[in-house]
Amino acid sequence: MCDHSPQCPDAAATDCCSAHVTADHSEQGWCRLCNGVILFDDGAYLTPEGQPMELRRTA
């Protein structure tokens, strides 16, 4: 459960990658977000269920 105010977006939300960083491993190219998402430097991420995804980019 997120204790941030306002609460971080759920891992299933379209803006899931805007959640707060809870574990920064930028030296390894990734970080874990408050909602359980693992965000990689190349724009890919893993959902808490292990589903690989890519950031939605706008033109």
C-alpha positions in Angstrom: 0.0 0.0 0.0 1.3 3.4 -1.0 1.8 6.0 1.8 2.5 8.9 -0.5 0.2 11.8 -0.8 -1.2 11.9 -3.4 -1.0 8.1 -3.8 1.2 6.6 -6.5 -0.6 5.2 -9.6 -1.4 1.5 -9.6 0.8 -0.8 -11.6 -2.0 -1.3 -14.1 -2.6 2.4 -14.7 -1.4 4.1 -17.9 0.9 6.4 -15.8 2.3 3.6 -13.6 5.9 4.7 -14.3 5.3 8.0 -12.5 5.2 6.3 -9.1 7.9 7.2 -6.5 11.2 5.3 -6.7 11.7 3.0 -3.6 14.9 1.3 -4.7 17.3 3.1 -7.0 19.8 0.9 -8.8 20.6 3.3 -11.6 24.2 2.1 -11.7 22.7 -1.2 -12.9 20.1 0.5 -15.1 16.9 0.0 -13.2 14.8 1.1 -10.2 11.8 -0.3 -8.3 8.8 1.9 -8.0 6.3 2.2 -5.1 3.7 0.2 -7.0 6.1 -2.7 -7.6 7.0 -1.8 -11.2 10.6 -2.4 -12.2 11.6 0.5 -14.5 14.7 0.1 -16.8 16.8 3.0 -18.3 15.9 1.9 -21.8 12.2 2.7 -21.3 11.1 -0.9 -20.7 9.5 -2.0 -17.5 8.2 -5.1 -15.7 4.8 -5.2 -14.0 4.7 -6.8 -10.5 3.4 -9.9 -12.2 6.5 -10.1 -14.4 4.8 -8.9 -17.6 7.4 -7.0 -19.8 6.1 -3.7 -21.1 7.4 -0.5 -22.9 6.7 3.1 -22.0 4.1 4.7 -24.1 5.8 7.7 -25.8 3.9 10.6 -27.2 5.1 12.4 -30.4 
